[in-house]
Amino acid sequence: MVDVEKGKIFIQRCSQCYTVKKDGKHKTGPNLWGLSGHRTGQAAGFSSDAKKNKGVAWSENTPTEYLENPKKYIPGTKTIFAGIKKQNERADLIAYLKKATS
């Protein structure tokens, strides 16, 4: 069962590079507010050739694939994040992101 509260793993593992607040500033990675439906590498004021070249829209399934292995999902990305191997942890994080970014 998905647990939004457990998804706060974002704070420990992701917040050094990403923000989720409306009108939040970009860090090493882009602000994730309004993530669903946006295309990779298209956040205003943020540039990533690897993410732009991937050219997919974030949907229900894309975060799962990305969070499992970011470097495999977006070849050439500069992220140092190795991914989250446990499916239940990815599901919790995605539930948190859906709530926090909309």
All heavy atoms as an XYZ file, in Angstrom:
795
protein
N       0.837     -1.187      0.000
C       0.000      0.000      0.000
C       0.882      1.252      0.000
O       1.862      1.330      0.733
C      -0.898     -0.018      1.236
C      -1.890      1.072      1.249
S      -3.244      0.606      2.337
C      -3.673      2.168      2.966
N       0.545      2.196     -0.806
C       1.313      3.428     -0.945
C       1.111      4.303      0.290
O      -0.001      4.445      0.785
C       0.893      4.182     -2.218
C       1.599      5.500     -2.322
C       1.163      3.337     -3.449
N       2.207      4.913      0.749
C       2.169      5.751      1.948
C       2.820      7.097      1.648
O       4.042      7.194      1.537
C       2.894      5.046      3.092
C       2.756      5.752      4.423
O       2.519      6.980      4.436
O       2.911      5.092      5.456
N       1.989      8.129      1.498
C       2.483      9.473      1.181
C       3.483      9.946      2.225
O       4.490     10.577      1.884
C       1.309     10.473      1.051
C       1.818     11.886      0.880
C       0.419     10.099     -0.112
N       3.239      9.649      3.479
C       4.146     10.094      4.545
C       5.534      9.483      4.389
O       6.541     10.140      4.619
C       3.563      9.769      5.919
C       2.386     10.655      6.285
C       2.723     12.147      6.259
O       3.723     12.551      6.877
O       1.986     12.910      5.616
N       5.597      8.216      3.995
C       6.897      7.587      3.753
C       7.577      8.213      2.545
O       8.789      8.149      2.413
C       6.737      6.083      3.550
C       6.454      5.325      4.825
C       6.400      3.841      4.571
C       6.108      3.075      5.845
N       5.974      1.624      5.585
N       6.806      8.807      1.678
C       7.344      9.477      0.506
C       8.155     10.715      0.840
O       8.852     11.263     -0.007
N       8.084     11.119      2.094
C       8.893     12.267      2.520
C      10.380     11.923      2.494
O      11.213     12.753      2.842
C       8.454     12.755      3.897
C       7.117     13.462      3.843
C       6.735     14.057      5.180
C       5.410     14.791      5.061
N       4.972     15.326      6.347
N      10.692     10.712      2.043
C      12.075     10.328      1.768
C      12.683     11.360      0.807
O      13.878     11.531      0.738
C      12.142      8.900      1.180
C      13.573      8.412      1.054
C      11.452      8.830     -0.159
C      13.675      6.961      0.585
N      11.803     12.059      0.088
C      12.235     13.128     -0.818
C      13.141     14.110     -0.081
O      14.168     14.534     -0.608
C      11.018     13.881     -1.380
C      11.387     15.066     -2.224
C      11.618     14.915     -3.579
C      11.526     16.331     -1.665
C      11.977     15.996     -4.364
C      11.880     17.416     -2.438
C      12.111     17.248     -3.792
N      12.764     14.454      1.131
C      13.523     15.436      1.904
C      14.947     14.938      2.146
O      15.903     15.693      2.040
C      12.793     15.778      3.222
C      11.459     16.461      2.892
C      13.653     16.645      4.131
C      10.478     16.524      4.055
N      15.086     13.667      2.442
C      16.408     13.091      2.719
C      17.218     12.841      1.455
O      18.427     13.021      1.453
C      16.254     11.764      3.463
C      15.598     11.887      4.805
C      15.244     10.524      5.373
O      14.979      9.578      4.642
N      15.226     10.444      6.687
N      16.569     12.383      0.390
C      17.313     11.901     -0.763
C      17.285     12.806     -1.988
O      18.101     12.632     -2.882
C      16.808     10.518     -1.150
C      17.019      9.556      0.018
C      16.821      8.134     -0.291
N      17.712      7.588     -1.272
C      17.542      6.377     -1.767
N      16.538      5.634     -1.379
N      18.374      5.907     -2.672
N      16.362     13.745     -2.037
C      16.184     14.516     -3.272
C      16.263     16.033     -3.099
O      16.580     16.741     -4.049
C      14.831     14.185     -3.899
S      14.492     12.434     -4.094
N      15.936     16.525     -1.910
C      15.773     17.975     -1.742
C      17.068     18.772     -1.872
O      17.016     19.977     -2.053
C      15.095     18.297     -0.413
O      15.912     17.917      0.667
N      18.211     18.113     -1.807
C      19.452     18.863     -2.024
C      19.572     19.314     -3.480
O      20.259     20.281     -3.772
C      20.683     18.073     -1.576
C      20.925     16.798     -2.322
C      20.220     15.592     -1.717
O      19.233     15.718     -0.996
N      20.719     14.417     -2.010
N      18.859     18.640     -4.397
C      18.936     18.996     -5.814
C      17.623     19.498     -6.408
O      17.637     20.125     -7.470
C      19.396     17.786     -6.630
S      21.076     17.240     -6.229
N      16.487     19.200     -5.768
C      15.184     19.534     -6.327
C      14.319     20.263     -5.305
O      14.442     20.036     -4.115
C      14.428     18.263     -6.754
C      15.090     17.514     -7.869
C      15.971     16.480     -7.602
C      14.836     17.834     -9.192
C      16.588     15.778     -8.632
C      15.442     17.144    -10.222
C      16.320     16.116     -9.934
O      16.916     15.440    -10.951
N      13.420     21.104     -5.811
C      12.420     21.752     -4.974
C      11.039     21.367     -5.511
O      10.910     20.969     -6.668
C      12.565     23.286     -4.984
O      12.468     23.748     -6.334
C      13.886     23.717     -4.384
N      10.018     21.500     -4.672
C       8.662     21.114     -5.081
C       7.645     22.230     -4.892
O       6.481     22.060     -5.213
C       8.183     19.853     -4.315
C       8.996     18.650     -4.706
C       8.204     20.068     -2.823
N       8.065     23.369     -4.397
C       7.131     24.450     -4.095
C       6.792     25.264     -5.332
O       7.627     25.466     -6.204
C       7.730     25.376     -3.046
C       7.908     24.701     -1.704
C       8.459     25.634     -0.669
C       8.573     24.876      0.635
N       9.205     25.633      1.679
N       5.545     25.744     -5.360
C       5.130     26.619     -6.452
C       6.058     27.826     -6.476
O       6.345     28.426     -5.445
C       3.679     27.067     -6.253
C       3.145     27.864     -7.414
C       1.682     28.177     -7.238
C       1.169     28.898     -8.457
N      -0.251     29.178     -8.365
N       6.560     28.154     -7.640
C       7.498     29.265     -7.845
C       8.830     29.048     -7.130
O       9.581     30.003     -6.909
C       6.889     30.606     -7.425
C       5.642     30.945     -8.226
O       5.609     30.648     -9.438
O       4.699     31.501     -7.636
N       9.121     27.796     -6.766
C      10.410     27.491     -6.137
C      11.547     27.647     -7.130
O      11.364     27.529     -8.343
N      12.711     27.917     -6.608
C      13.886     28.102     -7.457
C      14.449     26.745     -7.872
O      14.301     25.755     -7.170
C      14.949     28.895     -6.714
C      14.509     30.312     -6.386
C      15.671     31.124     -5.857
C      15.227     32.506     -5.466
N      14.998     33.405     -6.541
N      15.112     26.743     -9.014
C      15.819     25.547     -9.454
C      17.066     25.388     -8.593
O      17.645     26.365     -8.118
C      16.247     25.673    -10.919
C      15.115     25.834    -11.869
N      14.050     24.968    -11.936
C      14.889     26.784    -12.807
C      13.222     25.364    -12.880
N      13.700     26.473    -13.415
N      17.468     24.169     -8.406
C      18.751     23.869     -7.763
C      19.585     23.185     -8.836
O      19.523     23.588    -10.000
C      18.528     22.978     -6.542
C      17.811     23.672     -5.389
C      17.736     22.745     -4.193
C      17.121     23.434     -2.997
N      17.106     22.542     -1.815
N      20.322     22.162     -8.480
C      21.047     21.391     -9.487
C      20.059     20.798    -10.479
O      20.330     20.709    -11.668
C      21.870     20.266     -8.824
O      22.730     20.849     -7.850
C      22.686     19.503     -9.830
N      18.913     20.376     -9.970
C      17.816     19.893    -10.802
C      16.714     20.935    -10.824
O      16.718     21.889    -10.040
N      15.733     20.752    -11.703
C      14.667     21.741    -11.821
C      13.660     21.675    -10.676
O      13.536     20.650    -10.007
C      13.981     21.354    -13.136
C      14.203     19.879    -13.226
C      15.570     19.649    -12.642
N      12.943     22.774    -10.482
C      11.808     22.774     -9.571
C      10.779     21.816    -10.155
O      10.526     21.814    -11.356
C      11.229     24.188     -9.476
C       9.992     24.242     -8.611
O       8.964     23.681     -8.965
N      10.090     24.907     -7.504
N      10.164     20.998     -9.314
C       9.249     19.962     -9.784
C       7.772     20.338     -9.696
O       6.910     19.514     -9.993
C       9.495     18.666     -8.990
C      10.907     18.100     -9.103
C      11.041     16.866     -8.225
C      11.265     17.792    -10.546
N       7.466     21.581     -9.324
C       6.068     21.997     -9.222
C       5.382     21.792    -10.572
O       5.907     22.166    -11.615
C       5.957     23.459     -8.809
C       4.530     23.900     -8.736
C       3.843     24.598     -9.687
C       3.601     23.645     -7.681
N       2.545     24.796     -9.277
C       2.372     24.210     -8.049
C       3.695     22.978     -6.459
C       1.242     24.151     -7.238
C       2.576     22.911     -5.655
C       1.364     23.497     -6.038
N       4.206     21.184    -10.557
C       3.456     20.951    -11.786
C       4.106     19.923    -12.694
O       3.931     19.964    -13.907
N       4.836     18.997    -12.125
C       5.610     18.010    -12.880
C       4.777     17.242    -13.896
O       5.163     17.116    -15.055
C       6.262     17.027    -11.896
C       7.058     15.875    -12.481
C       8.297     16.413    -13.179
C       7.452     14.898    -11.381
N       3.644     16.738    -13.493
C       2.832     15.896    -14.368
C       2.428     16.643    -15.635
O       1.902     17.747    -15.584
C       1.589     15.411    -13.624
O       0.876     14.501    -14.421
N       2.709     16.029    -16.762
C       2.374     16.618    -18.051
C       3.486     17.433    -18.678
O       3.470     17.691    -19.880
N       4.466     17.853    -17.887
C       5.585     18.614    -18.440
C       6.566     17.686    -19.131
O       6.707     16.531    -18.755
C       6.304     19.402    -17.349
C       5.541     20.585    -16.889
N       5.957     21.375    -15.854
C       4.384     21.138    -17.316
C       5.089     22.357    -15.662
N       4.128     22.217    -16.538
N       7.272     18.210    -20.105
C       8.265     17.424    -20.830
C       9.624     17.562    -20.146
O       9.939     18.603    -19.585
C       8.342     17.883    -22.275
C       6.996     17.709    -22.999
C       7.078     17.924    -24.474
N       7.757     16.868    -25.181
C       7.268     15.634    -25.394
N       6.103     15.315    -24.896
N       7.940     14.747    -26.075
N      10.398     16.506    -20.222
C      11.731     16.526    -19.626
C      12.580     17.621    -20.272
O      12.527     17.832    -21.480
C      12.439     15.165    -19.801
O      12.465     14.828    -21.191
C      11.763     14.069    -19.011
N      13.326     18.331    -19.442
C      14.236     19.359    -19.923
C      13.570     20.639    -20.399
O      14.206     21.454    -21.063
N      12.322     20.861    -20.059
C      11.592     22.019    -20.561
C      11.223     23.045    -19.493
O      10.512     23.989    -19.785
C      10.317     21.563    -21.272
C      10.560     20.588    -22.409
C      11.358     21.198    -23.552
O      11.098     22.316    -23.967
N      12.330     20.460    -24.039
N      11.669     22.872    -18.265
C      11.332     23.822    -17.204
C      11.950     25.183    -17.520
O      13.148     25.271    -17.811
C      11.833     23.312    -15.851
N      11.136     26.228    -17.473
C      11.618     27.582    -17.769
C      12.774     27.947    -16.848
O      12.697     27.762    -15.637
C      10.474     28.575    -17.612
N      13.864     28.398    -17.418
C      15.014     28.818    -16.632
C      15.933     27.687    -16.214
O      16.881     27.889    -15.468
N      15.684     26.479    -16.703
C      16.536     25.331    -16.380
C      16.912     24.642    -17.683
O      16.079     24.448    -18.556
C      15.809     24.335    -15.474
C      16.670     23.166    -15.090
C      17.576     23.283    -14.052
C      16.597     21.967    -15.786
C      18.392     22.215    -13.716
C      17.405     20.910    -15.448
C      18.301     21.028    -14.410
N      18.170     24.286    -17.804
C      18.620     23.655    -19.032
C      19.341     22.348    -18.749
O      20.218     22.281    -17.889
C      19.560     24.610    -19.777
O      20.012     24.004    -20.972
N      18.958     21.323    -19.458
C      19.633     20.025    -19.409
C      19.487     19.394    -20.780
O      18.392     18.996    -21.171
C      19.012     19.117    -18.349
O      19.470     17.787    -18.518
N      20.572     19.329    -21.519
C      20.502     18.747    -22.861
C      20.041     17.300    -22.817
O      19.231     16.882    -23.645
C      21.858     18.839    -23.559
C      22.212     20.259    -23.967
O      21.288     21.099    -24.077
O      23.405     20.536    -24.165
N      20.534     16.531    -21.856
C      20.151     15.117    -21.771
C      18.646     14.986    -21.539
O      17.978     14.174    -22.194
C      20.925     14.423    -20.658
N      18.119     15.773    -20.622
C      16.682     15.709    -20.331
C      15.863     16.236    -21.507
O      14.817     15.696    -21.839
C      16.359     16.452    -19.039
C      16.902     15.711    -17.827
C      16.662     16.452    -16.537
C      17.258     15.623    -15.394
N      17.293     16.319    -14.150
N      16.350     17.287    -22.147
C      15.653     17.842    -23.308
C      15.640     16.818    -24.441
O      14.628     16.618    -25.104
C      16.343     19.125    -23.768
C      15.513     19.965    -24.703
C      16.214     21.254    -25.054
C      16.258     22.156    -23.830
N      16.833     23.469    -24.110
N      16.770     16.136    -24.647
C      16.855     15.135    -25.710
C      15.967     13.931    -25.445
O      15.495     13.292    -26.379
C      18.302     14.684    -25.905
C      19.171     15.774    -26.502
O      18.679     16.719    -27.109
N      20.468     15.661    -26.308
N      15.738     13.596    -24.182
C      14.841     12.480    -23.849
C      13.441     12.799    -24.337
O      12.785     11.955    -24.917
C      14.855     12.222    -22.340
C      13.977     11.086    -21.892
C      14.492      9.739    -22.368
C      13.613      8.615    -21.841
N      14.073      7.315    -22.253
N      12.984     14.016    -24.102
C      11.749     14.517    -24.672
C      10.466     13.775    -24.322
O       9.570     13.727    -25.140
N      10.371     13.215    -23.143
C       9.122     12.560    -22.755
C       8.343     13.459    -21.811
O       8.912     14.301    -21.124
C       9.345     11.181    -22.083
C      10.038     10.230    -23.026
C      10.107     11.317    -20.790
N       7.035     13.260    -21.796
C       6.192     13.993    -20.856
C       6.086     13.175    -19.575
O       5.892     11.962    -19.630
C       4.816     14.232    -21.448
N       6.229     13.834    -18.443
C       6.073     13.153    -17.163
C       4.611     12.762    -17.016
O       3.723     13.592    -17.124
C       6.499     14.061    -16.008
C       7.963     14.313    -15.986
C       8.582     15.489    -16.259
C       9.002     13.379    -15.683
N       9.950     15.350    -16.149
C      10.234     14.046    -15.797
C       9.024     12.024    -15.343
C      11.463     13.427    -15.577
C      10.244     11.412    -15.119
C      11.438     12.106    -15.235
N       4.393     11.491    -16.803
C       3.032     10.972    -16.668
C       2.975     10.053    -15.450
O       3.871     10.063    -14.613
C       2.645     10.198    -17.928
O       3.440      9.025    -18.035
N       1.978      9.224    -15.396
C       1.795      8.299    -14.277
C       2.959      7.310    -14.158
O       3.387      6.973    -13.063
C       0.479      7.538    -14.473
C      -0.026      6.838    -13.242
C      -0.592      7.794    -12.203
O      -1.006      8.910    -12.537
O      -0.609      7.406    -11.031
N       3.504      6.842    -15.278
C       4.531      5.797    -15.253
C       5.963      6.296    -15.343
O       6.872      5.619    -14.872
C       4.286      4.804    -16.388
C       2.991      4.055    -16.199
O       2.604      3.726    -15.089
N       2.304      3.790    -17.299
N       6.194      7.438    -15.956
C       7.582      7.868    -16.170
C       8.372      8.076    -14.885
O       9.548      7.715    -14.851
C       7.665      9.114    -17.068
O       6.765     10.101    -16.603
C       7.365      8.783    -18.509
N       7.796      8.596    -13.808
C       8.611      8.734    -12.592
C       9.100      7.390    -12.054
O      10.215      7.291    -11.542
C       7.674      9.418    -11.591
C       6.681     10.128    -12.429
C       6.493      9.244    -13.632
N       8.301      6.345    -12.187
C       8.712      5.024    -11.711
C       9.960      4.572    -12.440
O      10.925      4.116    -11.825
C       7.574      3.997    -11.917
O       6.433      4.436    -11.182
C       7.974      2.620    -11.456
N       9.954      4.695    -13.749
C      11.103      4.284    -14.551
C      12.321      5.149    -14.246
O      13.432      4.640    -14.106
C      10.758      4.365    -16.032
C       9.651      3.414    -16.452
C       9.214      3.650    -17.881
O      10.094      3.827    -18.749
O       8.004      3.676    -18.123
N      12.115      6.444    -14.152
C      13.219      7.363    -13.868
C      13.826      7.092    -12.492
O      15.041      6.992    -12.356
C      12.740      8.815    -13.950
C      13.804      9.806    -13.547
C      14.814     10.147    -14.433
C      13.814     10.380    -12.281
C      15.813     11.045    -14.069
C      14.806     11.277    -11.911
C      15.804     11.599    -12.806
O      16.798     12.475    -12.440
N      12.988      6.968    -11.485
C      13.486      6.802    -10.118
C      14.192      5.471     -9.899
O      15.025      5.356     -9.014
C      12.348      6.955     -9.111
C      11.818      8.378     -8.963
C      10.538      8.376     -8.129
C      12.867      9.283     -8.343
N      13.885      4.478    -10.707
C      14.572      3.196    -10.567
C      16.027      3.307    -11.004
O      16.922      2.775    -10.358
C      13.866      2.112    -11.379
C      14.511      0.752    -11.202
C      13.761     -0.352    -11.901
O      12.878     -0.082    -12.738
O      14.049     -1.514    -11.596
N      16.274      4.010    -12.106
C      17.636      4.139    -12.617
C      17.720      5.372    -13.515
O      17.581      5.273    -14.734
C      18.021      2.871    -13.398
C      19.482      2.859    -13.771
O      20.131      3.892    -13.875
N      20.002      1.660    -14.002
N      17.936      6.552    -12.919
C      17.930      7.806    -13.692
C      18.910      7.829    -14.858
O      18.589      8.322    -15.931
C      18.303      8.866    -12.659
C      17.933      8.265    -11.355
C      18.151      6.788    -11.499
N      20.104      7.290    -14.667
C      21.109      7.339    -15.735
C      20.756      6.432    -16.902
O      21.130      6.708    -18.031
C      22.485      7.015    -15.178
C      22.995      8.123    -14.280
C      24.393      7.864    -13.801
C      24.802      9.007    -12.904
N      26.156      9.415    -13.074
N      20.040      5.363    -16.639
C      19.586      4.488    -17.717
C      18.397      5.121    -18.436
O      18.310      5.081    -19.655
C      19.189      3.121    -17.160
C      18.718      2.152    -18.215
C      18.364      0.807    -17.605
C      17.825     -0.152    -18.651
N      17.367     -1.411    -18.048
N      17.491      5.733    -17.675
C      16.293      6.329    -18.258
C      16.618      7.567    -19.087
O      16.036      7.787    -20.142
C      15.271      6.665    -17.169
C      13.944      7.088    -17.732
C      13.101      6.155    -18.330
C      13.534      8.408    -17.695
C      11.888      6.537    -18.881
C      12.320      8.795    -18.228
C      11.504      7.852    -18.820
O      10.308      8.241    -19.372
N      17.550      8.378    -18.600
C      17.960      9.585    -19.328
C      19.477      9.527    -19.520
O      20.245     10.050    -18.703
C      17.555     10.881    -18.594
C      16.043     10.929    -18.407
C      18.040     12.116    -19.367
C      15.528     12.167    -17.696
N      19.920      8.868    -20.580
C      21.363      8.779    -20.845
C      21.990     10.171    -20.948
O      21.421     11.075    -21.539
C      21.429      8.054    -22.193
C      20.138      7.309    -22.289
C      19.127      8.177    -21.583
N      23.134     10.327    -20.308
C      23.845     11.602    -20.338
C      23.461     12.556    -19.231
O      24.046     13.631    -19.118
N      22.475     12.181    -18.391
C      22.094     13.058    -17.293
C      23.269     13.233    -16.345
O      24.105     12.339    -16.193
C      20.859     12.524    -16.533
O      20.472     13.496    -15.568
C      21.130     11.211    -15.838
N      23.356     14.375    -15.724
C      24.456     14.670    -14.802
C      24.122     14.307    -13.365
O      24.924     14.522    -12.472
C      24.830     16.150    -14.899
C      25.381     16.513    -16.260
C      25.706     17.989    -16.356
C      26.194     18.328    -17.756
N      26.446     19.744    -17.916
N      22.958     13.716    -13.139
C      22.564     13.381    -11.779
C      23.538     12.391    -11.141
O      24.081     11.521    -11.824
C      21.126     12.817    -11.724
O      20.754     12.685    -10.363
C      21.021     11.459    -12.413
N      23.752     12.550     -9.853
C      24.569     11.592     -9.116
C      23.686     10.599     -8.377
O      24.168      9.658     -7.767
C      25.523     12.292     -8.123
C      24.737     13.129     -7.112
C      26.543     13.138     -8.867
C      25.568     13.654     -5.964
N      22.384     10.795     -8.472
C      21.411      9.954     -7.801
C      21.371      8.582     -8.474
O      21.116      8.464     -9.666
C      20.037     10.634     -7.868
C      18.911      9.867     -7.263
C      18.923      9.495     -5.936
C      17.819      9.527     -8.040
C      17.862      8.795     -5.374
C      16.747      8.836     -7.488
C      16.783      8.468     -6.154
N      21.637      7.533     -7.715
C      21.710      6.174     -8.267
C      20.343      5.551     -8.492
O      20.221      4.563     -9.207
C      22.531      5.288     -7.335
N      19.315      6.093     -7.878
C      17.978      5.552     -8.034
C      17.490      4.875     -6.765
O      18.215      4.761     -5.782
N      16.256      4.433     -6.815
C      15.634      3.733     -5.690
C      15.231      2.361     -6.212
O      14.362      2.250     -7.082
C      14.401      4.503     -5.167
C      14.826      5.877     -4.662
C      13.691      3.708     -4.081
C      13.669      6.777     -4.267
N      15.863      1.337     -5.697
C      15.648     -0.020     -6.206
C      14.353     -0.646     -5.710
O      13.744     -1.443     -6.414
C      16.830     -0.922     -5.841
C      18.163     -0.403     -6.351
C      18.149     -0.140     -7.844
C      19.441      0.502     -8.321
N      19.301      1.291     -9.510
N      13.896     -0.290     -4.520
C      12.690     -0.906     -3.958
C      11.447     -0.246     -4.537
O      11.245      0.959     -4.392
C      12.695     -0.792     -2.440
C      13.812     -1.594     -1.794
C      13.760     -1.460     -0.284
C      14.896     -2.246      0.349
N      14.910     -2.081      1.813
N      10.603     -1.078     -5.156
C       9.411     -0.581     -5.821
C       8.490      0.157     -4.851
O       7.940      1.199     -5.188
C       8.682     -1.744     -6.502
C       7.589     -1.307     -7.467
C       6.265     -0.962     -6.790
O       5.933     -1.491     -5.730
N       5.536     -0.049     -7.379
N       8.342     -0.364     -3.637
C       7.436      0.283     -2.680
C       7.954      1.667     -2.268
O       7.167      2.587     -2.070
C       7.179     -0.599     -1.452
C       8.436     -0.903     -0.671
O       9.487     -1.193     -1.250
N       8.340     -0.873      0.646
N       9.257      1.842     -2.160
C       9.823      3.156     -1.836
C       9.601      4.130     -2.994
O       9.304      5.302     -2.768
C      11.305      3.048     -1.501
C      11.582      2.391     -0.170
C      13.063      2.335      0.171
O      13.898      2.876     -0.595
O      13.380      1.738      1.210
N       9.745      3.651     -4.222
C       9.471      4.516     -5.388
C       8.005      4.924     -5.400
O       7.685      6.088     -5.640
C       9.824      3.799     -6.700
C      11.303      3.638     -6.932
C      11.621      3.221     -8.359
N      10.884      2.083     -8.840
C      11.259      0.812     -8.712
N      12.393      0.515     -8.094
N      10.525     -0.165     -9.227
N       7.109      3.985     -5.125
C       5.673      4.288     -5.124
C       5.330      5.323     -4.053
O       4.544      6.239     -4.299
C       4.871      3.002     -4.904
N       5.929      5.194     -2.866
C       5.698      6.168     -1.794
C       6.200      7.549     -2.206
O       5.524      8.560     -1.991
C       6.390      5.733     -0.502
C       5.795      4.482      0.123
O       4.653      4.118     -0.209
O       6.503      3.870      0.957
N       7.380      7.594     -2.805
C       7.956      8.871     -3.235
C       7.088      9.511     -4.318
O       6.823     10.716     -4.286
C       9.385      8.678     -3.739
C      10.086      9.913     -4.302
C      10.081     11.070     -3.310
C      11.502      9.573     -4.719
N       6.608      8.725     -5.259
C       5.757      9.252     -6.327
C       4.453      9.791     -5.750
O       3.981     10.864     -6.151
C       5.514      8.184     -7.403
C       6.830      7.930     -8.151
C       4.414      8.602     -8.361
C       6.835      6.674     -8.995
N       3.882      9.091     -4.792
C       2.656      9.579     -4.139
C       2.915     10.918     -3.460
O       2.103     11.840     -3.542
C       2.137      8.545     -3.141
N       4.058     11.023     -2.800
C       4.430     12.286     -2.147
C       4.590     13.399     -3.200
O       4.082     14.506     -3.023
C       5.731     12.114     -1.357
C       6.289     13.420     -0.871
C       5.759     14.044      0.267
C       7.317     14.060     -1.541
C       6.267     15.256      0.707
C       7.814     15.272     -1.104
C       7.294     15.870      0.011
O       7.785     17.079      0.437
N       5.278     13.093     -4.285
C       5.503     14.107     -5.316
C       4.202     14.564     -5.964
O       4.039     15.752     -6.234
C       6.454     13.566     -6.398
C       7.915     13.458     -5.993
C       8.712     12.740     -7.071
C       8.502     14.826     -5.701
N       3.269     13.659     -6.194
C       1.975     14.040     -6.756
C       1.285     15.054     -5.847
O       0.721     16.038     -6.316
C       1.076     12.812     -6.921
C       1.441     11.970     -8.106
C       0.486     10.787     -8.185
C       0.876      9.834     -9.283
N       0.014      8.658     -9.313
N       1.348     14.792     -4.568
C       0.693     15.691     -3.599
C       1.462     17.008     -3.475
O       0.869     18.083     -3.454
C       0.605     14.995     -2.249
C      -0.115     15.812     -1.200
C      -0.246     15.031      0.107
C      -0.952     15.877      1.154
N      -1.078     15.162      2.413
N       2.770     16.925     -3.395
C       3.592     18.115     -3.126
C       3.760     19.048     -4.333
O       4.087     20.200     -4.175
C       4.977     17.682     -2.629
N       3.527     18.528     -5.552
C       3.793     19.337     -6.740
C       2.528     19.782     -7.474
O       2.600     20.213     -8.619
C       4.699     18.576     -7.732
O       4.028     17.392     -8.189
C       6.027     18.232     -7.112
N       1.395     19.686     -6.800
C       0.160     20.131     -7.471
C      -0.716     20.923     -6.523
O      -0.476     21.027     -5.361
C      -0.603     18.925     -8.003
O      -0.927     18.025     -6.970
